[in-house]
Amino acid sequence: MNLTLKVWRQSGPDAKGKFVSYPAKDVSPDSSFLEMLDRVNEVLEAEGEEPIAFDHDCREGICGACSMMIDGYPHGVETGTTACQLHMRHFHDGQTITLEPWRVRAFPTVRDLVVDRSAFDRIIGAGGYVSVNTGSAPEANLIPVAKDQAEEAFDAAACIGCGACAAACPNGSAMLFVSAKVSHLSLLPQGEPESIERAHKMVGQMDSEGFGNCTNHGECEVACPKEISMRTISHMNREFLRSSFVSRAFGRSNGKP
């Protein structure tokens, strides 16, 4: 099938961007979206033009690098799918497809469809970890975990940090990402050492990065390629309140003496 791509081109973070149209000819319905972009770039390079810059790594729906808006939807209109796992059979011959980078203030555009998502890394660095003693790893079965808690933690841990939740949110909120990280650690015994400080630190870092507030639009849950539930946001809010009460009771600031 033959398609037309309307692609956002921007040479650098401070450059002025614009949409440019490119033909995508003889596209196989069985190819993935990124494979289609590869073929378009091969043609552009052969013609001496600058290829379209886009992020990718695993191409297996695991890393979350393939962050782009496809026809106004993060990763495209198919639910539970990353852009690299989106196949061209979901489009029709003659269709015009619009490609844009994430439109989130905390994710500045690097070039074309590539954005800087290091704000998520800084949020993780603020509290998305657990303290462990050095030495060999303990036997996993030594710490009993209730089945329902283990399953809920596993569901939250499926987050790949792609940023689709923030890109879909009208407020540019990262609450689903942060709550998924807070939830999967706080639900397990291994995450208890930082439980008093974690939510406060990560939410504080999220706010300082310039993400918006959650107003329960629910777009994040729909856009999430791992279909993480908004229930994690409720869990994080409870953790945040618990942290606030404990901090006040012991005269601490952000859980510290």
TITI-34525 format. One record per residue: residue in three letters; y, x, z of N, C-alpha, C in turn. Coordinates in steps of 0.02 Angstrom, whole numbers, padded with zeros to 5 digits, always signed. Each point is the difference from the previous one (the first is absolute). Layout:
ALAYXZYXZYXZ...
***
This chain:
MET-00060+00042+00000+00060-00042+00000+00062+00044+00000ASN+00056-00029-00022+00063+00036-00003+00050-00031+00049LEU+00034+00044+00037+00046-00022+00052+00067+00034-00008THR+00050-00025+00036+00065+00032+00004+00014+00014+00073LEU+00015+00063+00016+00017+00019+00069+00075+00008+00007LYS+00028-00035+00048+00071+00007+00016+00003+00040+00065VAL+00015+00065-00006-00009+00047+00055+00068+00024+00027TRP+00005+00003+00066+00060+00028+00032-00003+00076-00007ARG+00051+00029-00033+00005+00072-00008+00060+00026+00040GLN-00013+00049+00041+00053+00030+00042-00018+00074+00008SER+00043+00044-00023-00016+00071-00003+00001+00034+00068GLY+00032-00029+00049+00004+00030+00066+00027-00048+00051PRO-00002+00020+00064+00023-00045+00054+00071-00024-00006ASP+00044+00042-00027+00071-00018-00005+00020-00021-00070ALA-00048-00001-00046+00015-00019-00069+00002-00076-00007LYS+00035-00023-00050+00003-00071-00015-00061-00019-00041GLY-00036-00052+00021-00061-00020-00035+00011-00058-00048LYS-00049-00011-00043+00003-00056-00047-00071-00017-00023PHE-00008-00060-00027-00063-00020-00029-00005+00023-00073VAL-00059+00026-00017-00013+00022-00068-00067-00031-00022SER-00002-00026-00060-00060-00032-00025-00043+00048-00041TYR-00066-00004+00011-00048+00042-00037-00058-00043-00022PRO-00027+00013-00060-00060-00037-00022-00063+00031+00031ALA-00048-00041+00017-00066+00022+00022-00050-00031-00048LYS-00025+00040-00047-00041-00026-00054-00074+00013+00012ASP-00040-00046-00027-00073+00006+00002-00027+00013+00070VAL+00024-00040+00048-00020+00007+00070-00067-00036+00011SER-00047+00035+00029-00065-00031+00015+00006-00045+00061PRO-00026-00061-00002+00002-00044+00058-00038+00029+00060ASP-00046+00046-00013-00040+00030+00054+00033+00060+00033SER+00056+00023-00027+00034+00058+00029+00041-00023+00060SER+00012+00047+00046+00042-00015+00058+00073+00006-00019PHE+00043-00025+00043+00071+00002-00015+00025+00071-00006LEU-00024+00045+00042+00023+00069-00003-00028+00036-00061GLU-00060-00018-00021-00027+00028-00062+00042-00021-00060MET+00024-00062+00002+00045-00023-00053+00065+00041+00000LEU+00027+00013+00059+00061+00041+00005-00013+00071-00025ASP-00059+00026+00014-00017+00067-00025+00003+00003-00076ARG-00026-00051-00032-00001-00002-00073+00071-00005-00028VAL+00041-00040+00033+00070-00005-00021+00035+00067+00007ASN-00013+00035+00055+00031+00065+00011-00024+00052-00051GLU-00063-00004-00021-00025+00046-00051+00038-00009-00065VAL+00014-00062-00017+00039-00014-00061+00072+00026+00007LEU+00030-00013+00059+00069+00024+00011+00004+00076-00004GLU-00048+00035+00030+00001+00073-00002-00010+00026-00071ALA-00044-00034-00038-00011+00020-00070+00062-00009-00042GLU+00042-00047+00018+00062-00013-00036+00059+00040+00028GLY-00014+00042+00050+00052+00043+00029+00044-00035+00050GLU-00022-00057+00025+00038-00037+00051-00026+00014+00070GLU+00042-00012+00049-00019+00010+00070-00049-00054+00022PRO-00058+00020+00027-00048-00051+00023+00025-00039+00060ILE-00029-00058+00011+00019-00042+00056-00030+00030+00064ALA+00042+00012+00049-00023+00028+00063-00025-00057+00046PHE-00062+00008+00023-00027-00048+00048-00047+00036+00047ASP-00008-00026+00061-00042+00031+00050-00072-00023-00007HIS-00047+00045+00013-00071-00019+00002-00038+00058+00032ASP-00059-00015+00025-00043+00052+00028-00073-00019-00009CYS-00026-00042+00046-00072-00013+00000-00022-00046-00057ARG+00042-00046-00019-00016-00050-00051-00062-00042+00019GLU-00009-00006+00065-00056-00040+00026+00023-00051+00052GLY+00065-00013+00003+00026-00049+00047-00002+00022+00072ILE+00001+00066+00012-00006+00026+00068+00064+00033+00025CYS+00034+00038-00044+00056+00042+00024+00066-00038+00004GLY+00010-00051-00040+00063-00038+00002+00056+00032-00038ALA-00013+00053-00038+00053+00036-00035+00029-00039-00059CYS-00040-00042-00032+00021-00033-00062+00047-00058+00014SER+00055+00015+00033+00047-00052+00021+00049-00015-00056MET-00003-00061-00026+00047-00022-00052+00001-00076-00002MET+00057-00026-00021+00007-00072-00010-00020-00016-00071ILE-00046-00048-00008-00023-00021-00065+00018-00074-00009ASP+00046-00013-00044+00026-00068-00011+00025-00031+00065GLY+00032+00041+00041+00031-00025+00061-00046-00004+00060TYR-00063+00021-00007-00048-00002+00055-00024+00071+00016PRO-00004+00018+00064-00029+00065+00018-00072+00005-00024HIS-00015+00050-00040-00067+00011-00028-00022-00054-00049GLY+00043-00047-00018-00019-00053-00047-00018-00065+00035VAL-00014-00051-00040-00010-00067+00027-00068-00011+00031GLU-00049+00042-00015-00067-00008+00029+00001+00019+00074THR-00028-00043+00042+00000+00013+00072-00055+00050+00018GLY+00011+00037+00054-00049+00047+00025-00015+00056-00048THR+00049+00021-00040-00010+00050-00052+00057+00049-00003THR-00016+00064-00005+00051+00051-00012+00011+00006-00075ALA+00055+00033-00019+00016+00006-00072-00054+00039-00037CYS-00031+00049+00033-00052+00040-00034-00064-00040-00011GLN-00010-00052+00038-00061-00041-00007+00013-00065-00039LEU+00063-00008-00022+00018-00058-00041-00021+00012-00072HIS-00038-00045-00029-00025+00009-00068+00041-00040-00051MET+00002+00025-00060+00043-00030-00052-00026-00067-00024ARG-00060-00019+00018-00026-00067-00019+00039-00056+00034HIS+00040+00018+00051+00040-00051+00034+00066-00013-00037PHE+00011+00035-00056+00059-00011-00041-00022-00026-00068HIS+00047-00025-00040-00020-00028-00065+00037+00036-00056ASP-00027-00004-00059+00027+00033-00059+00072-00023-00013GLY+00044+00049-00013+00069-00016-00014+00045-00006+00061GLN-00027+00007+00059+00038-00009+00062+00048+00058+00011THR+00057-00016+00030+00049+00051+00022-00008+00009+00075ILE-00011+00061+00022-00012+00015+00071+00058+00043+00025THR+00030-00021+00055+00056+00035+00030-00024+00044+00057LEU+00018+00063-00001-00021+00048+00052+00062+00028+00035GLU-00002-00003+00067+00055+00026+00042-00028+00038+00059PRO+00041+00042+00031-00021+00032+00063+00010-00048+00058TRP-00025+00017+00059+00014-00039+00060+00075-00005+00009ARG+00026-00059+00013+00071-00010+00013+00011-00007+00075VAL-00007+00055+00036+00007+00001+00073+00048+00057+00018ARG+00049-00015+00041+00050+00050+00017-00031+00063+00031ALA-00053-00010+00039-00032+00057+00033-00045+00040-00046PHE-00011-00025-00061-00040+00035-00050+00044+00020-00059PRO+00039+00053+00004+00043+00019-00055-00039+00019-00063THR+00026-00018-00057-00033+00015-00063+00006+00075-00015VAL-00057+00031-00015-00001+00071-00018+00010+00008-00075ARG-00040-00039-00038+00005+00001-00072-00040-00057-00029ASP+00028-00036-00046-00034-00056-00033-00033-00047+00050LEU-00067+00000+00003-00037-00045+00044-00022+00033+00064VAL+00023+00061+00012-00020+00038+00060+00052-00008+00054VAL-00021-00017+00060+00045-00006+00058-00023+00047+00055ASP+00046+00017+00044-00015+00042+00058-00020-00045+00058ARG-00064+00002+00018-00026-00042+00054-00011+00039+00064SER+00035+00056+00007-00009+00042+00059+00025-00033+00064ALA+00037-00055-00007+00021-00038+00060-00061-00024+00038PHE-00053-00019-00036-00062-00021+00032-00032+00058+00038ASP+00004+00060-00028-00028+00058+00035+00036+00013+00065ARG+00065-00009+00000+00039+00012+00061-00014-00054+00053ILE-00014-00061-00022-00020-00052+00047-00067+00016+00032ILE-00047+00024-00040-00065+00021+00027+00009+00057+00048GLY+00042+00048-00018+00012+00057+00044+00031-00018+00066ALA+00035-00058+00002+00033-00021+00062-00049-00027+00051GLY-00058-00025-00022-00047-00027+00050-00067-00021-00028GLY-00012+00009-00063-00063-00023-00030-00056+00051+00006TYR-00015+00019+00061-00052+00050+00012-00032-00013+00067VAL-00053+00036+00016-00032-00004+00065-00007+00070+00028SER+00002+00006+00067-00008+00064+00033-00074+00012+00014VAL-00024+00059-00018-00070+00018+00013-00002+00071+00027ASN-00051+00013+00040-00010+00067+00025-00026+00044-00057THR+00017+00065+00002-00026+00045-00050-00074+00013+00012GLY-00033+00025-00050-00072+00012+00006-00038-00044-00048SER-00064-00004+00009-00042-00040-00045+00013-00074+00009ALA-00011-00038-00052+00011-00072+00002-00050-00033+00047PRO+00022-00049+00040-00047-00034+00045-00046-00046-00039GLU-00055-00016+00029-00048-00046-00031+00033-00068-00007ALA-00002-00027-00061+00035-00063-00014-00025-00058+00042ASN-00064+00000+00017-00029-00056+00036+00011+00004+00076LEU+00034+00052+00024+00012+00007+00071+00052-00049+00025ILE+00045-00023-00045+00053-00046+00019-00015-00068-00028PRO-00022-00048+00041-00016-00067-00025+00063-00037-00021VAL-00004-00034-00057+00055-00040-00026-00028-00069-00017ALA+00033-00052+00025-00022-00068-00014+00001-00013-00076LYS-00048-00039-00024-00007-00011-00072+00062-00031-00030ASP+00029-00050+00033+00058-00033-00029+00060+00047-00004GLN+00008+00043+00052+00054+00049-00001-00011+00052-00054ALA-00062+00022-00007-00015+00050-00051+00014-00026-00070GLU-00018-00063-00013+00011-00029-00066+00075-00010-00014GLU+00037-00021+00051+00072-00010-00008+00034+00067-00012ALA-00021+00052+00037+00029+00066-00010-00016+00027-00070PHE-00062-00012-00022-00021+00023-00066+00041-00034-00055ASP+00013-00065+00007+00040-00036-00049+00071+00028-00004ALA+00029+00016+00057+00068+00028+00001+00001+00070-00028ALA-00053+00038+00014-00004+00070-00023-00008+00005-00076ALA-00013-00055-00033-00008+00001-00073+00065+00013-00036CYS+00057-00004+00035+00066+00012-00030+00002+00068-00032ILE+00023+00004-00063+00004+00063-00037+00072+00026-00005GLY+00047-00035+00032+00069+00024+00001+00033+00003-00068CYS-00015-00047-00043+00027+00002-00068+00073-00022-00003GLY+00020-00044+00046+00069-00025+00001+00010-00066-00035ALA-00055-00030-00024+00006-00064-00035+00030-00054+00045CYS-00016+00003+00065+00026-00050+00047+00076+00002+00003ALA+00028+00061+00004+00073+00007+00003+00032-00018-00067ALA-00034+00017-00055+00027-00015-00066+00002-00075-00014ALA-00049-00036+00028-00003-00073-00012+00047-00038+00046CYS+00015+00028+00059+00041-00035+00049+00073-00005-00022PRO+00030-00060+00003+00071-00007-00018+00046+00042+00044ASN-00024+00018+00061+00040+00040+00045-00017+00074-00003GLY-00049+00018-00041-00022+00069-00002-00029+00023+00066SER-00037-00044+00033-00028+00015+00066-00067+00036-00006ALA-00013+00046+00045-00063+00037+00002-00043-00023+00058MET+00011-00060+00025-00034-00023+00061-00076-00004-00010LEU-00024-00019-00059-00072-00006-00009-00032+00069+00003PHE+00031+00049-00031-00027+00069+00002-00001+00026+00071VAL+00057-00005+00035+00004+00026+00069-00047-00036+00046SER-00004-00066-00007-00044-00038+00045-00073+00015-00013ALA-00018+00014-00063-00070+00018-00014-00018+00065+00034LYS+00046+00048-00001-00013+00065+00031-00001-00006+00076VAL+00046-00039+00028+00001-00010+00072-00062-00037+00023SER-00020-00051-00038-00057-00042+00020-00065+00038+00000HIS-00013+00036-00053-00067+00031-00005-00009+00055+00053LEU+00055+00030+00023-00006+00049+00053-00001-00032+00069SER+00040-00051+00011+00005-00030+00066-00062-00041+00017LEU-00038-00022-00050-00059-00041+00012-00061+00042+00021LEU+00005+00066-00008-00056+00043+00016+00014+00040+00064PRO-00051+00015+00038+00010+00039+00062+00031+00069-00013GLN-00015+00030-00057+00028+00065-00016+00075+00000-00007GLY+00029-00059-00013+00072-00005-00009+00038-00015+00064GLU-00035-00005+00056+00032-00020+00063+00051+00051+00026PRO-00010+00066-00006+00048+00047+00029+00072-00009-00023GLU+00011-00020-00063+00068-00009-00026+00021-00074-00003SER-00041-00044+00029+00013-00072-00009+00067-00023+00028ILE+00024+00032+00053+00063-00020+00030+00059+00019-00044GLU-00006+00054-00036+00057+00026-00039-00004-00016-00074ARG-00061-00012-00026-00010-00002-00073+00043-00052-00035ALA-00003-00062+00021+00037-00053-00035+00074+00013+00001HIS+00027+00020+00057+00072+00014+00005+00020+00056-00047LYS-00038+00054-00001+00017+00057-00041-00003-00017-00075MET-00053-00034-00020-00009-00014-00071+00050-00052-00025VAL+00014-00050+00040+00050-00050-00019+00069+00031-00002GLY+00014+00043+00048+00064+00035+00000+00010+00043-00061GLN-00053+00035-00020+00004+00042-00060+00007-00043-00062MET-00036-00056-00002+00006-00046-00056+00072-00024-00009ASP+00032-00018+00055+00069-00023-00003+00047+00056-00024SER-00012+00061+00024+00044+00055-00019-00008+00020-00073GLU-00057-00017-00030-00011+00015-00070+00036-00048-00046GLY+00024-00056+00027+00038-00048-00040-00039-00058-00027PHE-00061-00011+00025-00037-00060-00021+00031-00062+00032GLY-00008-00057-00033+00028-00062+00025-00044-00031+00054ASN+00024-00056+00026-00037-00036+00052-00047-00053-00030CYS-00051-00017+00038-00047-00051-00022+00027-00069+00017THR+00000-00044-00049+00020-00070+00011-00055-00048-00022ASN-00062+00025+00000-00060-00041-00012+00000-00036-00068HIS+00020+00036-00052-00006-00028-00067-00073-00002-00022GLY-00039+00049+00023-00071+00002-00017-00015+00034-00066GLU+00051+00025-00035-00012+00034-00064-00042+00063+00010CYS+00007+00032+00057-00036+00063+00013-00075-00010-00002GLU-00023-00052+00032-00072-00014+00003-00028-00014-00069VAL+00038-00037-00041-00023-00017-00068-00003+00063-00044ALA+00049+00045+00009+00004+00059-00043-00047+00056+00020CYS-00023-00001+00063-00041+00056+00025-00064+00006-00040PRO-00013+00058-00031-00062+00008-00038-00063+00001+00043LYS+00008+00010+00065-00057-00001+00046-00002-00065+00040GLU+00045-00047-00016+00001-00068+00028+00002+00001+00077ILE+00042+00043+00027+00008+00004+00072+00040-00061+00025SER-00024-00030+00053+00029-00062+00025+00064+00012+00039MET+00045-00049-00002+00061+00003+00039-00013-00006+00075ARG-00062-00014+00019-00017-00001+00071+00012+00067+00033THR-00003+00054-00040+00013+00066+00028+00072+00006+00024ILE+00046-00037-00032+00070+00001+00021+00006-00031+00069SER-00036-00055+00011+00001-00032+00066-00028+00048+00053HIS-00053+00035-00018-00030+00048+00046+00050+00056+00017MET+00034+00025-00051+00049+00053+00013+00058-00025+00044ASN+00022-00061-00012+00054-00028+00041-00021-00003+00073ARG-00063-00018+00013-00024-00002+00069-00002+00071+00030GLU-00022+00048-00041+00000+00069+00024+00070+00025+00014PHE+00047-00020-00041+00070+00020+00010+00028-00029+00064LEU-00014-00064+00012+00023-00032+00062-00032+00032+00061ARG-00065+00014-00004-00035+00032+00055+00030+00068+00015SER+00016+00037-00052+00031+00065+00008+00068-00006+00033SER+00037-00052-00019+00067-00010+00029-00004-00015+00074PHE-00047-00044+00019-00008-00018+00070-00022+00059+00043VAL-00048+00037-00026-00025+00058+00038+00054+00053+00007SER+00038+00011-00054+00053+00050+00003+00053-00019+00051ARG+00017-00064+00003+00050-00022+00049-00027+00004+00071ALA-00064-00019+00007-00029+00000+00067-00003+00070+00030PHE-00011+00050-00043-00007+00069+00025+00063+00041-00013GLY+00053-00034-00021+00063+00035-00011-00002+00051-00056ARG-00037-00017-00053-00008+00047-00056+00041-00023-00060SER+00011+00047-00044+00031-00014-00065-00049+00017-00053ASN-00022-00051-00039-00051+00009-00052-00064+00029+00029GLY-00016-00021+00061-00063+00021+00030+00001+00069+00031LYS+00057+00034+00001+00003+00067+00029+00038-00001+00067PRO-00019+00045+00047+00035+00002+00063+00073+00018-00008
***
